[in-house]
Amino acid sequence: MRLELYSEKVPPTGMIDGDATRRAIGKPNLGFWEVFLRESLQNSWDARLEEDGSIDFAIDAAHLSAESIATLREVVFADALPSPANALGELLGSRDVNALIIRDGGTRGLSGPAPADQAVPKDVRTDFRNFVFDIGRDPRRQLGGGTYGFGKGVLYDASSVRTCLVYTRTELDGELVDRFIATSVGSGFEHASFRYTGRHWWGLRPDRGVLPLEGTAAAELAAQLGMLTPDGGTGTTIAVLGPQDPSADENEPLEAVMEAIREATMTWAWPHLAAASGEASIRFAYSVRGEPTMLRVEDYPQIQQFALAYREAVRVQNEPGYQHSWQVDAHSLPLDGNRPRTGVLVVRRALQAETMERRLGRDLDATVALMRGPRFVVRYEKIDADPHGQYVAGVFLADAGMEDAFARSEPVTHDSWAREHGRAKVRPIGWTLNDIQTATSVRLETPDPEDSKSSIGGVAQLSRTLAENLVGFSGKGAEEQRHRPPGPRSRVELSVMVAGEPSPVRADGEQIIVDFPLTVHVRPGANLARWTVRAEPRVLAEAGGGASKAESDTPAAVIGWFADDEQIVSGDQISGPELRLEDMRLRVAHTRRAAIAVKLSKEALA
């Protein structure tokens, strides 16, 4: 079996063309791959099976095999496009085809009837035709992350030939149904005395129009192209052929494309990785040519600070009477209690801002991450910088009752909240944005650590709260501590860093014993025998005063290096071969009255 081409002609009454369809998304103030990630991820999140459930979301930047390319040429695209629009034929003829394969699981797939002209009851979902055929949004759909229905145009812009393959497994009338169709949205053109809109589909041709291939044949075709859903359950897979940034001067290598998508994920979707439970609500799986690449909040120091603020904000929003930590300031907005509540604002201030690595390529210091129900960051709202140089990370969470108001204020790309016009008494978005500026313009007072309780719980919390703000130190003879793990081309043989909050182990008289979690990265083939790593405790000063060496009146000492709850080495020094890649911890003892961080340095043997 091979699919048949249907090219949409302009009817006598006229029709919007493919270019207009793609341009409907406008010109957002974001990078292209940021828009691409936001739109595709929002579509998957809105299709989750359970309102409070989680999903799988995977992207593989793949170089298609000769067998897959042959399947495309002989089965999917055997019917060639008219010559004025046949860039696709040139790509497939080159036998060098890349694709971005986006797949989700834990979602319902593209459900509902396939024909776009079939009337259905209001309670029947129409996801398939909304995505594959329709332009704009079905007003019966609930408002989610994607509220307009135009964002799918970015998928076609991401293809050098404006073409995507779509496979979905969904439930229809109580049974699982597999569907496969190819679709292209290009420019309008004229051919053989007719005008065409530039929209094309490859599927089955009934008496009129086009329908997807269904059933076993659809699943087998998806399997041949490597497009099955992650777990074989319901979900959707989209293959974008010839991935490109249309604004770029030249095609980017797959590695660069995926790095941009990784960065976009950590900029805009990090809340789904930052739950206090440690369970991700979106399980990301990214790869380049089959080689996986990790996504972890702890590898992005700026995002770590927002994640800590986010966890506090969730508790402030959901737990009446919750007492937030001393290092954050929390507000119910608007500040005028006589107005309807719009959400909660939590602002966190962290020490040692000068050591915060801007790994994301943008400085998020002194911003508030605005978000609503889908828990994607809408925008980073700029606020006043800290006068003492502390890093400022804020989070605003819109209340569920205001969800529709905030959703309707967003443009097609969901990257802003527009202030309302009209009477001041009914401007909740305007109140919120104004009060974010008001609430953050006042310098927050930092309590004196001397006033903290002397119990192990209180002091360990103080130590933990202060220490988690230090991203790393640099010094003479030491490697500059960065939270970027060495990449495949890095010359860094060994990297050891503090990776999160220290945890209390026990109290021993006037001392507290804590463990600092460590992350160890080793370049393949590295000679670890030439390296020694040393740990030096540092006493944290109040309110951004930095850290100094531990003095005799506030002693702190390294007990040793641990892995899997067993001590590997005692003392403050460890050789490279003794390090472990998993569950590595540094154990430190310090007095109750001191808050401690550690400086890690490494030395190479001559």
PLY file of the C-alpha trace (Angstrom):
ply
format ascii 1.0
element vertex 606
property float x
property float y
property float z
element edge 605
property int vertex1
property int vertex2
end_header
0.00 0.00 0.00
1.14 3.53 -0.71
-0.36 6.84 0.34
-2.03 9.19 -2.11
-1.53 12.93 -2.39
-4.29 15.47 -1.89
-3.33 19.08 -2.72
-5.84 21.68 -1.61
-7.15 23.90 -4.39
-8.42 27.39 -3.75
-12.25 27.20 -3.96
-14.28 29.72 -5.98
-14.98 31.65 -2.78
-11.29 32.00 -1.89
-9.20 30.46 0.90
-6.45 31.38 3.34
-3.14 30.07 1.96
-0.41 28.09 3.69
1.83 31.11 4.27
-0.96 32.92 6.12
-1.58 29.82 8.21
2.05 29.71 9.31
2.29 33.47 9.86
-0.67 33.42 12.25
1.71 32.77 15.11
3.15 36.28 14.65
6.70 37.34 15.55
7.35 36.43 19.16
10.23 37.89 21.17
11.76 34.45 21.56
14.28 32.33 19.73
12.85 30.00 17.10
13.60 26.77 18.97
12.11 28.27 22.13
8.81 28.78 20.29
9.09 25.30 18.78
9.60 23.66 22.18
6.89 25.67 23.92
4.24 24.94 21.29
4.95 21.22 20.85
5.27 20.62 24.59
2.07 22.50 25.40
0.16 20.39 22.87
1.37 17.20 24.55
0.65 18.48 28.07
-2.89 19.51 27.12
-3.49 15.96 25.84
-2.52 14.19 29.11
-4.81 11.38 30.16
-5.34 12.61 33.73
-5.76 16.19 34.87
-3.23 15.73 37.67
-1.18 13.08 35.87
2.23 13.06 34.24
3.38 12.51 30.66
6.41 11.33 28.70
7.88 13.76 26.19
10.75 12.76 23.93
12.63 14.36 21.05
15.23 12.51 19.01
17.33 14.43 16.50
17.79 11.57 14.04
19.61 10.86 10.80
17.18 8.65 8.89
18.40 5.28 7.70
18.45 4.28 4.03
15.50 1.96 4.74
13.44 4.78 6.26
14.21 7.09 3.34
13.19 4.36 0.90
9.90 3.96 2.78
9.28 7.70 2.52
10.00 7.74 -1.22
8.12 4.58 -2.14
5.21 4.49 0.32
4.54 7.85 1.97
5.51 10.31 -0.77
5.20 8.10 -3.86
2.84 10.73 -5.24
5.12 13.73 -5.83
4.09 17.31 -5.23
3.45 19.51 -8.26
6.78 20.79 -9.61
6.39 24.39 -8.33
6.26 23.07 -4.75
8.47 19.98 -4.86
11.39 20.83 -2.56
10.40 17.63 -0.74
11.37 15.55 -3.76
14.81 17.16 -3.81
15.36 16.37 -0.12
14.36 12.71 -0.47
16.47 12.38 -3.60
19.56 13.50 -1.70
19.48 10.35 0.48
20.68 12.52 3.39
17.62 13.22 5.53
17.51 14.39 9.14
14.39 14.61 11.27
13.22 15.76 14.67
11.00 12.99 16.02
8.73 14.29 18.79
6.72 11.74 20.73
4.55 11.76 23.81
3.09 9.11 26.10
0.56 9.20 28.89
-1.59 11.27 26.52
-4.84 10.45 24.74
-3.40 10.89 21.23
-5.30 12.71 18.50
-8.83 11.51 19.16
-12.16 12.14 17.51
-13.41 11.72 13.95
-10.95 12.15 11.09
-13.12 13.96 8.49
-13.04 17.71 9.04
-16.55 18.25 7.63
-18.34 15.80 9.91
-20.61 17.39 12.51
-20.28 15.86 15.97
-21.98 16.39 19.34
-20.47 19.06 21.55
-19.07 16.54 24.04
-17.05 14.66 21.38
-13.37 15.56 21.12
-12.05 16.66 17.72
-8.30 16.60 18.37
-7.28 14.87 15.12
-9.00 17.22 12.74
-8.07 20.25 14.85
-4.40 19.39 14.49
-4.26 17.96 10.98
-6.88 19.93 9.05
-8.33 22.92 10.88
-6.90 26.42 11.20
-7.42 28.12 14.55
-9.02 26.80 17.69
-12.20 24.83 18.28
-14.08 27.04 20.80
-15.38 23.90 22.54
-11.87 23.03 23.72
-10.87 23.88 27.26
-8.21 26.52 27.72
-4.89 24.87 28.41
-1.29 25.67 27.65
-2.23 26.16 24.01
-5.36 28.28 23.69
-5.48 29.42 20.06
-4.67 26.53 17.73
-2.23 28.49 15.53
0.98 27.40 17.26
1.22 24.18 15.22
2.45 26.33 12.32
5.89 26.41 13.96
6.23 22.67 13.26
6.11 23.35 9.54
8.46 26.31 9.81
10.91 23.97 11.54
11.03 21.80 8.41
13.13 22.89 5.43
10.44 21.31 3.22
7.48 22.41 5.40
6.49 18.76 5.89
5.64 16.59 8.90
4.67 12.97 9.42
1.95 12.35 12.03
1.28 9.05 13.78
-1.16 8.75 16.64
-2.67 5.98 18.72
-5.94 6.91 20.36
-9.16 5.50 21.70
-12.27 5.77 19.52
-15.62 4.27 20.51
-13.93 2.18 23.20
-11.26 0.70 20.90
-7.64 1.63 20.18
-7.09 3.09 16.72
-3.77 3.77 14.95
-3.61 6.61 12.41
-0.88 7.82 10.07
-0.87 10.80 7.71
1.72 13.11 6.18
1.02 16.80 5.82
2.71 19.86 4.33
1.95 23.56 4.75
3.87 25.62 2.21
3.28 28.63 -0.01
0.38 29.08 -2.38
1.13 28.49 -6.07
-0.44 28.04 -9.50
-0.29 24.83 -11.50
-2.16 23.46 -14.53
-4.55 26.44 -14.60
-5.51 26.10 -10.93
-4.58 27.98 -7.77
-3.43 25.94 -4.78
-3.32 26.99 -1.12
0.02 25.27 -0.44
-1.55 22.76 1.99
-1.06 19.07 1.10
-1.81 15.70 2.71
-0.74 12.14 1.94
-3.23 9.52 3.10
-6.20 7.61 1.72
-8.39 9.21 -0.92
-12.11 8.55 -0.55
-14.62 10.09 -2.94
-13.48 13.53 -1.81
-10.84 14.94 0.50
-8.26 12.80 2.31
-8.23 10.57 5.38
-5.43 9.00 7.43
-4.22 5.45 7.00
-5.68 3.50 9.94
-5.30 0.21 11.79
-2.46 -2.30 11.57
-1.14 -0.76 8.35
-0.71 2.60 10.10
1.14 1.04 13.05
3.42 -0.97 10.74
4.28 2.14 8.70
5.05 4.08 11.91
7.27 1.21 13.09
9.23 1.24 9.82
9.92 4.94 10.34
10.77 4.68 14.06
7.67 6.62 15.09
5.86 4.41 17.60
4.80 5.99 20.89
7.18 5.62 23.89
5.40 2.71 25.61
3.15 1.47 22.82
0.16 3.11 24.50
-1.93 6.03 23.36
0.00 9.10 22.28
1.27 11.00 19.27
4.53 11.06 17.32
5.45 13.81 14.85
8.48 13.69 12.58
9.67 17.08 11.29
11.66 16.51 8.10
14.83 18.49 7.47
14.90 20.44 10.75
15.99 24.06 10.42
15.73 27.46 12.03
14.20 29.50 9.20
15.82 32.67 10.56
19.32 31.15 10.49
21.74 31.88 7.66
22.61 28.20 7.27
21.36 24.83 8.48
22.51 23.96 11.99
23.96 20.56 12.89
21.65 18.29 14.87
23.77 18.76 17.99
23.23 22.55 17.89
19.49 22.13 17.33
19.12 19.81 20.30
21.25 22.03 22.54
18.91 24.94 21.73
15.88 22.76 22.54
17.49 21.60 25.82
18.14 25.20 26.79
14.57 26.18 25.89
13.25 23.32 28.03
15.25 24.40 31.06
14.23 28.03 30.57
10.49 27.57 30.12
9.49 24.09 31.39
11.67 23.62 34.50
8.67 23.66 36.93
7.78 20.19 35.65
11.16 18.97 36.93
11.14 20.92 40.20
8.42 19.36 42.36
9.42 18.96 45.99
8.51 15.26 45.75
11.27 14.75 43.20
8.76 13.22 40.77
8.76 14.95 37.39
5.33 15.75 35.94
6.93 15.62 32.48
9.53 12.91 31.92
11.85 14.29 29.25
13.97 12.04 27.04
16.16 13.83 24.51
18.74 12.28 22.21
20.92 13.02 19.20
21.31 10.12 16.77
20.20 7.80 19.53
22.65 9.11 22.14
20.68 10.34 25.20
21.27 13.75 26.74
20.30 14.49 30.35
18.04 17.26 31.64
18.61 18.06 35.33
17.76 21.19 37.27
20.93 20.82 39.36
23.07 21.38 36.26
21.63 24.91 35.88
22.52 27.10 38.89
20.12 29.92 37.97
17.19 27.53 37.58
18.01 25.91 40.93
17.17 29.21 42.62
13.84 29.50 40.77
13.05 25.88 41.61
13.53 26.56 45.33
11.28 29.63 45.09
8.70 27.60 43.16
8.52 24.89 45.83
7.90 27.54 48.46
5.24 29.19 46.27
3.35 25.91 45.82
3.23 25.40 49.58
2.22 29.01 50.24
-0.58 28.64 47.68
-1.86 25.24 48.82
-1.16 25.04 52.58
-3.02 27.61 54.72
-0.78 28.90 57.49
2.43 27.61 55.92
5.46 29.45 57.35
7.90 30.04 54.52
11.66 30.02 55.07
13.38 33.21 56.24
15.20 33.66 52.95
12.10 34.26 50.87
9.38 36.87 50.93
5.83 35.76 50.13
2.79 37.82 49.15
-0.79 37.17 48.26
-1.62 39.30 45.21
-3.05 41.77 44.70
-1.69 43.56 47.74
-5.07 45.21 48.26
-6.96 42.54 50.20
-10.30 44.00 49.11
-9.68 42.87 45.54
-10.14 39.28 44.31
-7.01 37.22 44.78
-5.03 36.49 41.60
-2.20 34.34 42.98
0.91 34.18 45.13
4.34 35.75 44.72
7.48 34.31 46.31
10.86 36.01 45.93
14.08 34.32 46.95
17.45 35.99 47.50
20.64 33.93 47.25
24.20 34.68 48.29
27.22 34.76 45.98
25.47 35.97 42.85
28.83 36.70 41.23
29.58 32.98 41.03
26.26 32.12 39.37
27.03 30.70 35.94
24.74 31.99 33.21
24.60 28.62 31.51
21.30 29.36 29.76
22.81 32.12 27.67
20.64 34.71 29.42
20.78 36.40 32.79
17.64 35.67 34.80
18.83 37.53 37.91
16.20 39.90 39.35
13.25 38.42 37.46
9.96 36.80 38.42
8.83 33.70 36.51
5.16 34.19 35.68
3.08 31.02 35.34
-0.43 29.65 35.52
-2.02 26.19 35.64
0.00 24.37 32.94
3.16 25.32 34.93
5.12 26.59 31.96
6.88 29.92 32.46
4.98 32.53 30.46
7.58 35.26 30.87
10.35 36.46 33.17
9.21 39.80 34.56
12.12 42.14 35.34
12.23 43.52 38.89
14.68 45.59 40.98
18.12 44.08 41.44
19.35 43.36 44.95
21.42 46.33 46.25
23.90 43.98 47.94
24.49 41.77 44.93
22.41 38.80 46.00
20.80 36.72 43.26
17.04 37.36 43.10
14.69 34.68 41.74
10.93 35.09 41.99
7.88 33.01 41.05
4.28 34.10 40.61
1.62 31.36 40.51
-1.82 32.36 39.26
-4.74 30.98 41.26
-6.96 28.39 39.57
-9.94 30.73 39.71
-8.09 33.27 37.57
-6.84 30.73 35.02
-9.13 31.76 32.16
-8.46 35.47 32.66
-4.69 35.00 32.42
-4.96 32.50 29.54
-7.10 34.84 27.46
-4.64 37.69 27.96
-1.84 35.75 26.22
-0.89 36.12 22.54
-0.70 33.12 20.22
2.78 32.23 21.50
1.77 32.48 25.20
4.84 34.56 26.05
3.20 37.56 27.73
0.23 38.76 29.75
-1.51 41.78 28.25
-2.89 44.39 30.63
-6.62 44.99 30.38
-8.30 48.17 29.22
-11.35 49.62 30.90
-12.34 50.29 34.48
-9.61 49.99 37.11
-11.95 47.88 39.27
-11.78 44.95 36.83
-8.15 44.72 35.82
-6.76 41.67 37.66
-3.79 41.25 35.33
-2.87 44.91 35.63
-3.15 44.71 39.44
-0.92 41.66 39.50
1.85 43.07 37.30
1.83 46.37 39.17
1.96 44.69 42.58
4.83 42.43 41.55
6.87 45.59 41.00
5.63 47.16 44.26
6.30 44.08 46.38
9.83 43.59 45.04
10.97 47.20 45.18
11.49 47.03 48.96
14.75 45.58 50.27
14.05 42.52 52.37
15.65 42.26 55.81
17.72 39.12 56.42
17.47 37.73 59.97
20.66 37.44 61.96
21.79 33.80 62.07
22.84 34.39 65.70
19.15 34.57 66.60
18.40 31.13 65.19
17.49 28.25 67.45
20.31 26.07 68.70
18.53 22.79 68.12
19.92 20.49 65.46
16.80 20.99 63.36
17.00 24.77 63.46
20.74 25.07 62.91
20.88 22.34 60.31
18.13 24.18 58.45
20.13 27.42 58.69
23.27 25.69 57.45
21.29 24.07 54.68
19.54 27.28 53.68
22.75 29.28 53.49
24.90 26.61 51.91
22.51 25.89 49.06
23.11 29.40 47.75
26.79 28.89 47.04
27.20 27.73 43.49
30.98 27.33 43.73
34.26 29.11 44.39
37.42 29.68 42.45
40.86 30.26 43.85
44.58 30.01 43.19
45.49 26.51 42.10
41.83 25.51 41.93
39.61 24.76 39.02
36.83 27.34 38.74
33.78 25.50 40.01
31.04 25.45 37.42
27.82 23.48 37.30
28.19 22.64 33.62
29.15 18.98 33.24
31.95 18.49 30.73
30.59 17.92 27.25
31.78 15.28 24.82
34.43 17.64 23.41
35.48 19.14 26.72
39.14 19.12 27.69
38.18 18.96 31.37
39.16 15.50 32.58
37.59 15.72 36.02
34.95 17.93 37.59
33.76 17.66 41.20
31.13 20.03 42.57
28.60 20.49 45.35
25.23 19.51 43.89
22.42 20.55 46.19
21.51 21.04 49.82
23.63 19.56 52.64
21.65 17.19 54.85
22.11 16.70 58.62
23.53 13.35 59.74
23.58 13.68 63.54
24.45 15.93 66.44
27.63 15.20 68.43
27.77 17.41 71.51
28.26 21.00 70.32
28.87 19.86 66.77
26.56 19.14 63.86
27.54 16.56 61.25
26.26 17.23 57.73
26.73 15.59 54.30
27.28 17.69 51.18
26.09 15.84 48.03
28.67 15.89 45.24
28.49 15.42 41.49
31.49 13.87 39.78
31.99 14.10 36.01
34.84 12.25 34.32
35.75 12.61 30.67
35.99 9.21 28.93
39.60 8.07 28.83
40.71 10.52 31.53
43.76 9.66 33.65
42.33 10.05 37.14
45.58 8.95 38.78
47.04 12.40 38.10
44.36 14.26 40.05
43.81 15.05 43.73
40.70 16.84 45.03
40.73 18.85 48.27
37.78 20.17 50.31
38.00 23.26 52.53
35.13 24.27 54.86
34.00 27.89 54.63
32.02 29.90 57.16
29.13 31.77 55.58
28.66 35.38 56.60
25.32 37.10 56.95
23.47 38.76 54.04
25.86 38.37 51.18
29.05 38.94 53.15
30.68 35.99 51.44
32.51 33.06 52.97
35.77 32.90 54.86
38.06 30.18 56.09
36.93 28.47 59.27
38.64 30.01 62.29
39.57 28.32 65.57
36.64 29.82 67.47
34.15 28.44 64.94
35.82 25.17 63.98
34.72 23.16 60.99
36.50 20.12 59.67
36.12 17.57 56.91
35.46 14.11 58.32
35.82 12.27 55.03
34.45 11.23 51.64
31.50 8.81 51.52
29.62 6.77 48.88
26.69 4.42 49.45
26.86 5.27 53.18
30.40 3.91 53.45
33.47 6.00 54.12
35.96 5.79 51.26
38.64 8.17 52.54
39.06 10.12 55.76
40.29 13.70 55.85
39.94 16.59 53.43
41.78 15.10 50.44
40.91 12.32 47.97
42.74 10.97 44.93
41.02 10.76 41.56
40.81 6.93 41.35
39.01 6.82 44.73
36.12 9.02 43.55
32.75 7.46 42.71
30.38 8.66 39.99
27.22 7.93 41.99
26.05 8.99 45.49
29.30 10.77 46.39
29.13 12.81 49.61
31.48 14.96 51.67
30.94 14.76 55.45
31.71 17.87 57.49
31.52 18.63 61.22
30.92 22.21 62.43
29.77 24.06 65.53
26.12 24.85 66.09
26.72 28.57 65.69
28.24 28.44 62.20
26.70 27.98 58.77
29.11 26.15 56.49
29.79 25.78 52.76
32.76 24.05 51.17
35.33 25.05 48.59
36.46 22.24 46.28
39.75 22.48 44.42
41.71 20.01 42.38
45.41 19.66 41.73
47.24 17.83 39.00
50.38 15.89 39.84
53.49 17.06 38.07
0 1
1 2
2 3
3 4
4 5
5 6
6 7
7 8
8 9
9 10
10 11
11 12
12 13
13 14
14 15
15 16
16 17
17 18
18 19
19 20
20 21
21 22
22 23
23 24
24 25
25 26
26 27
27 28
28 29
29 30
30 31
31 32
32 33
33 34
34 35
35 36
36 37
37 38
38 39
39 40
40 41
41 42
42 43
43 44
44 45
45 46
46 47
47 48
48 49
49 50
50 51
51 52
52 53
53 54
54 55
55 56
56 57
57 58
58 59
59 60
60 61
61 62
62 63
63 64
64 65
65 66
66 67
67 68
68 69
69 70
70 71
71 72
72 73
73 74
74 75
75 76
76 77
77 78
78 79
79 80
80 81
81 82
82 83
83 84
84 85
85 86
86 87
87 88
88 89
89 90
90 91
91 92
92 93
93 94
94 95
95 96
96 97
97 98
98 99
99 100
100 101
101 102
102 103
103 104
104 105
105 106
106 107
107 108
108 109
109 110
110 111
111 112
112 113
113 114
114 115
115 116
116 117
117 118
118 119
119 120
120 121
121 122
122 123
123 124
124 125
125 126
126 127
127 128
128 129
129 130
130 131
131 132
132 133
133 134
134 135
135 136
136 137
137 138
138 139
139 140
140 141
141 142
142 143
143 144
144 145
145 146
146 147
147 148
148 149
149 150
150 151
151 152
152 153
153 154
154 155
155 156
156 157
157 158
158 159
159 160
160 161
161 162
162 163
163 164
164 165
165 166
166 167
167 168
168 169
169 170
170 171
171 172
172 173
173 174
174 175
175 176
176 177
177 178
178 179
179 180
180 181
181 182
182 183
183 184
184 185
185 186
186 187
187 188
188 189
189 190
190 191
191 192
192 193
193 194
194 195
195 196
196 197
197 198
198 199
199 200
200 201
201 202
202 203
203 204
204 205
205 206
206 207
207 208
208 209
209 210
210 211
211 212
212 213
213 214
214 215
215 216
216 217
217 218
218 219
219 220
220 221
221 222
222 223
223 224
224 225
225 226
226 227
227 228
228 229
229 230
230 231
231 232
232 233
233 234
234 235
235 236
236 237
237 238
238 239
239 240
240 241
241 242
242 243
243 244
244 245
245 246
246 247
247 248
248 249
249 250
250 251
251 252
252 253
253 254
254 255
255 256
256 257
257 258
258 259
259 260
260 261
261 262
262 263
263 264
264 265
265 266
266 267
267 268
268 269
269 270
270 271
271 272
272 273
273 274
274 275
275 276
276 277
277 278
278 279
279 280
280 281
281 282
282 283
283 284
284 285
285 286
286 287
287 288
288 289
289 290
290 291
291 292
292 293
293 294
294 295
295 296
296 297
297 298
298 299
299 300
300 301
301 302
302 303
303 304
304 305
305 306
306 307
307 308
308 309
309 310
310 311
311 312
312 313
313 314
314 315
315 316
316 317
317 318
318 319
319 320
320 321
321 322
322 323
323 324
324 325
325 326
326 327
327 328
328 329
329 330
330 331
331 332
332 333
333 334
334 335
335 336
336 337
337 338
338 339
339 340
340 341
341 342
342 343
343 344
344 345
345 346
346 347
347 348
348 349
349 350
350 351
351 352
352 353
353 354
354 355
355 356
356 357
357 358
358 359
359 360
360 361
361 362
362 363
363 364
364 365
365 366
366 367
367 368
368 369
369 370
370 371
371 372
372 373
373 374
374 375
375 376
376 377
377 378
378 379
379 380
380 381
381 382
382 383
383 384
384 385
385 386
386 387
387 388
388 389
389 390
390 391
391 392
392 393
393 394
394 395
395 396
396 397
397 398
398 399
399 400
400 401
401 402
402 403
403 404
404 405
405 406
406 407
407 408
408 409
409 410
410 411
411 412
412 413
413 414
414 415
415 416
416 417
417 418
418 419
419 420
420 421
421 422
422 423
423 424
424 425
425 426
426 427
427 428
428 429
429 430
430 431
431 432
432 433
433 434
434 435
435 436
436 437
437 438
438 439
439 440
440 441
441 442
442 443
443 444
444 445
445 446
446 447
447 448
448 449
449 450
450 451
451 452
452 453
453 454
454 455
455 456
456 457
457 458
458 459
459 460
460 461
461 462
462 463
463 464
464 465
465 466
466 467
467 468
468 469
469 470
470 471
471 472
472 473
473 474
474 475
475 476
476 477
477 478
478 479
479 480
480 481
481 482
482 483
483 484
484 485
485 486
486 487
487 488
488 489
489 490
490 491
491 492
492 493
493 494
494 495
495 496
496 497
497 498
498 499
499 500
500 501
501 502
502 503
503 504
504 505
505 506
506 507
507 508
508 509
509 510
510 511
511 512
512 513
513 514
514 515
515 516
516 517
517 518
518 519
519 520
520 521
521 522
522 523
523 524
524 525
525 526
526 527
527 528
528 529
529 530
530 531
531 532
532 533
533 534
534 535
535 536
536 537
537 538
538 539
539 540
540 541
541 542
542 543
543 544
544 545
545 546
546 547
547 548
548 549
549 550
550 551
551 552
552 553
553 554
554 555
555 556
556 557
557 558
558 559
559 560
560 561
561 562
562 563
563 564
564 565
565 566
566 567
567 568
568 569
569 570
570 571
571 572
572 573
573 574
574 575
575 576
576 577
577 578
578 579
579 580
580 581
581 582
582 583
583 584
584 585
585 586
586 587
587 588
588 589
589 590
590 591
591 592
592 593
593 594
594 595
595 596
596 597
597 598
598 599
599 600
600 601
601 602
602 603
603 604
604 605
